[in-house]
Amino acid sequence: MKIKWFLLIAIIIMLAPNPVNAEQPSPMEKLDDISDEALQMVKFHRYDDAKRLLDYFTDQFTSIKGKDKPLTVDELRIITVSHDEAVEATVSPSMKYEERLNKLTKFRLVIDAISTSRQPLWTEMKDQVMSAFQHAKEAAYKGDTAGFHSNFNSFLSLYNVIYPSIKIDVPVENIQKLDAKINYIDEYRTRVVNNAESKQEFEGLETDLKNLFDNMDQDQAEPSIWWVIISTGSIIIMTLSYVGFRKYQGDKSMKKDRSRDQKD
């Protein structure tokens, strides 16, 4: 029994992460942290601090170009545009708080989408986006023009926040399908309200939106993580099997000794 516990403890110690050898954050992950700090500053109305962080981001981003994974022309353009909008949000004397927050959130999500290989942060806005769209659809079905305009505007505002990040993570043909359906409903607002023929437009767009999030929600655990899980399980099973075999051999030897004693 002591051998069993000793081996299990030894395995846990060997597989436990070593902080000394822990992988250092990449340059893009550091930039991701800066973008998050800038967002937090805006949340607390500390616009000057947010501006300083965005300027620091620019300095760091310029210095790391070529040191991390190469960025495409589209990714560079998306980062530049979203960063410019974020800076504008911190210096504008008249911009409303909600708009400032949306622009910093957009920038934050863009950097996260580029820096992470796992499930991106923009997928966490699924409930908000789908709820706004659902309310707009229900209002259109009821013929509630004012309710439809209000809720569809809310949907467009939320979708605009995640749109640059979507362009980073989602194939262009999928985005084009979404754009076509959203633009149609937006352009023909008065026609789609309480129009039976327009229901298929809403249903089709709802399906595409669900697929957009569901495809990203799939388990994206890195192969190395699964390798650790499988390896750990295999080692533990082998250890327990070995301990069980030794116990079986010990019991067998004890029975033989008892048999000899009885004969003697």
C-alpha positions in Angstrom: 0.0 0.0 0.0 2.9 2.4 0.8 4.5 1.7 -2.6 1.1 2.5 -4.3 0.8 5.9 -2.6 4.5 6.7 -3.1 4.3 6.1 -6.9 1.1 8.1 -7.2 2.6 11.1 -5.4 5.8 10.8 -7.6 3.6 10.9 -10.7 1.7 14.0 -9.6 5.0 15.8 -8.8 6.5 14.9 -12.2 3.4 16.1 -14.1 2.7 19.3 -12.1 3.6 22.4 -14.0 6.9 23.9 -13.2 6.7 27.7 -12.8 10.4 28.1 -13.5 10.0 26.4 -16.9 6.6 27.8 -17.7 6.3 29.1 -21.2 6.7 32.8 -21.3 3.9 34.9 -22.8 4.4 35.7 -26.5 4.7 39.3 -27.7 1.1 39.2 -29.0 -0.1 37.9 -25.6 1.6 40.9 -23.9 -0.2 43.2 -26.3 -3.4 41.4 -25.5 -2.8 42.3 -21.8 -2.3 46.0 -22.7 -5.5 46.1 -24.7 -7.4 44.6 -21.8 -5.9 47.2 -19.4 -6.9 50.0 -21.7 -10.5 48.6 -21.8 -10.6 48.5 -18.0 -9.5 52.1 -17.8 -12.3 53.2 -20.1 -14.8 51.2 -17.9 -13.8 53.4 -15.0 -13.8 56.6 -17.1 -10.1 57.0 -16.9 -9.7 58.1 -20.5 -6.2 59.7 -20.1 -4.8 56.4 -18.7 -6.5 54.5 -21.5 -4.9 56.8 -24.0 -1.4 56.3 -22.5 -1.9 52.5 -22.7 -2.9 52.7 -26.3 0.2 54.8 -27.1 2.3 52.2 -25.2 0.6 49.5 -27.3 1.7 51.3 -30.5 5.3 51.5 -29.3 5.3 47.8 -28.4 3.5 46.7 -31.5 6.0 48.5 -33.7 8.9 46.9 -31.9 7.7 43.3 -32.1 6.8 43.3 -35.8 8.4 40.2 -37.3 9.3 38.7 -33.9 6.0 36.9 -33.4 3.9 35.0 -35.9 3.6 36.9 -39.2 0.4 39.0 -39.6 -1.5 39.2 -42.9 -2.2 42.5 -44.6 -5.9 42.1 -43.5 -4.9 41.5 -39.9 -2.7 44.5 -39.8 -5.4 46.7 -41.3 -8.0 45.4 -38.8 -5.6 46.1 -35.9 -4.8 49.6 -37.2 -8.4 50.6 -37.8 -9.7 49.3 -34.4 -6.7 50.9 -32.6 -7.5 54.3 -34.3 -11.1 54.0 -33.2 -10.0 53.1 -29.7 -7.7 56.1 -29.5 -10.5 58.4 -30.8 -12.8 57.0 -28.0 -10.3 58.1 -25.4 -9.8 61.7 -26.7 -13.2 62.6 -28.0 -14.8 65.4 -25.9 -18.4 64.5 -26.9 -18.5 60.7 -27.4 -21.0 58.9 -25.2 -19.7 56.4 -22.6 -21.4 53.4 -24.3 -19.8 54.2 -27.6 -16.4 54.6 -26.0 -16.8 51.2 -24.3 -17.9 49.6 -27.6 -14.8 50.9 -29.4 -12.4 49.7 -26.7 -14.2 46.4 -26.5 -13.9 46.0 -30.3 -10.2 46.6 -30.1 -9.8 44.2 -27.2 -11.6 41.5 -29.1 -9.5 42.0 -32.2 -6.2 41.6 -30.3 -7.5 38.5 -28.5 -8.6 36.9 -31.7 -5.1 37.4 -33.2 -3.2 36.4 -30.1 -5.1 33.3 -29.0 -5.3 29.9 -30.7 -8.1 28.8 -28.4 -11.8 29.9 -28.2 -11.8 33.7 -28.8 -13.4 36.2 -26.4 -15.9 37.5 -29.0 -17.8 34.2 -28.8 -18.8 35.2 -25.2 -21.1 37.8 -26.7 -23.3 35.1 -28.2 -26.2 35.5 -25.8 -26.3 39.3 -26.2 -26.2 39.2 -30.0 -28.7 36.4 -30.3 -31.1 38.0 -27.7 -31.1 41.3 -29.6 -31.8 39.6 -32.9 -34.5 37.4 -31.4 -36.3 40.5 -30.0 -36.0 42.2 -33.4 -37.4 39.2 -35.2 -40.4 38.8 -32.8 -41.2 42.5 -33.1 -41.1 42.2 -37.0 -43.5 39.2 -36.8 -45.9 41.2 -34.7 -45.8 44.2 -36.9 -44.2 46.3 -34.1 -42.2 48.7 -36.3 -40.8 50.8 -33.4 -39.8 47.7 -31.5 -38.2 46.2 -34.6 -36.1 49.3 -35.3 -34.9 49.6 -31.7 -34.0 46.0 -31.3 -32.4 45.6 -34.8 -30.3 48.7 -34.1 -29.1 47.1 -30.9 -28.3 43.9 -32.8 -26.3 45.9 -35.4 -24.4 47.7 -32.7 -23.4 44.5 -31.0 -22.6 42.7 -34.2 -20.4 45.7 -35.2 -18.4 45.2 -32.0 -17.5 41.6 -32.9 -17.3 42.0 -36.7 -13.6 42.8 -37.0 -12.8 39.7 -34.8 -15.1 37.6 -36.9 -13.2 38.6 -40.0 -10.0 37.2 -38.3 -11.5 33.8 -37.3 -14.2 33.0 -39.8 -13.8 32.1 -43.5 -14.6 35.0 -45.8 -17.4 33.1 -47.7 -19.3 32.6 -44.4 -19.0 36.3 -43.6 -20.2 37.3 -47.0 -23.4 35.2 -46.5 -24.0 36.9 -43.2 -23.4 40.4 -44.6 -25.8 39.8 -47.5 -28.6 38.7 -45.2 -28.0 41.4 -42.6 -27.8 44.2 -45.3 -31.0 43.0 -46.9 -33.0 43.2 -43.7 -31.4 46.6 -42.8 -32.1 48.1 -46.3 -35.7 46.9 -46.5 -36.7 47.4 -43.0 -40.2 48.7 -43.7 -40.8 45.8 -46.1 -39.8 43.0 -43.7 -42.0 44.1 -40.8 -45.1 41.9 -40.6 -44.4 40.4 -44.0 -44.9 36.6 -44.2 -42.4 36.4 -47.1 -39.7 38.0 -45.0 -39.8 35.2 -42.3 -37.5 33.1 -44.3 -35.0 35.9 -44.3 -35.1 36.1 -40.5 -35.0 32.3 -40.1 -32.0 32.0 -42.5 -30.1 34.8 -40.7 -30.8 33.3 -37.3 -29.5 29.9 -38.5 -26.3 31.4 -39.8 -25.7 33.4 -36.6 -26.1 30.3 -34.5 -23.7 28.4 -36.8 -21.3 31.3 -36.5 -21.1 30.9 -32.7 -21.6 27.1 -32.5 -18.7 26.4 -34.8 -16.4 28.4 -32.6 -17.8 26.9 -29.4 -16.5 23.5 -30.4 -13.8 22.0 -28.2 -10.5 23.6 -29.3 -8.2 22.1 -26.7 -4.7 21.9 -27.9 -3.3 18.4 -28.8 -0.6 18.8 -26.2 -3.3 19.0 -23.5 -4.9 15.8 -24.6 -1.5 14.2 -24.8 -0.9 15.1 -21.1 -4.4 13.8 -20.1 -3.9 10.5 -22.0 -0.3 10.1 -20.7 -1.3 10.8 -17.1 -4.1 8.3 -17.3 -1.9 5.6 -18.9 0.8 6.1 -16.3 -1.7 5.8 -13.4 -3.3 2.7 -14.9 0.1 1.1 -15.4 1.1 2.0 -11.9 -2.0 0.6 -10.3 -1.7 -2.5 -12.5 1.8 -3.0 -11.4 0.9 -2.5 -7.7 -2.0 -4.9 -8.1 0.2 -7.5 -9.7 2.8 -7.2 -6.9 0.0 -7.6 -4.4 -1.3 -10.6 -6.3 2.2 -12.1 -6.3 2.6 -11.4 -2.6 -0.8 -13.0 -1.7 0.2 -16.0 -3.9 3.5 -16.4 -2.0 1.7 -16.1 1.3 -0.7 -18.9 0.4 2.2 -21.1 -0.7 3.9 -20.5 2.6 0.7 -21.4 4.6 0.3 -24.6 2.6 3.9 -25.6 3.4 3.4 -24.8 7.1 0.2 -26.9 7.2 2.0 -29.8 5.6 4.8 -29.6 8.0 
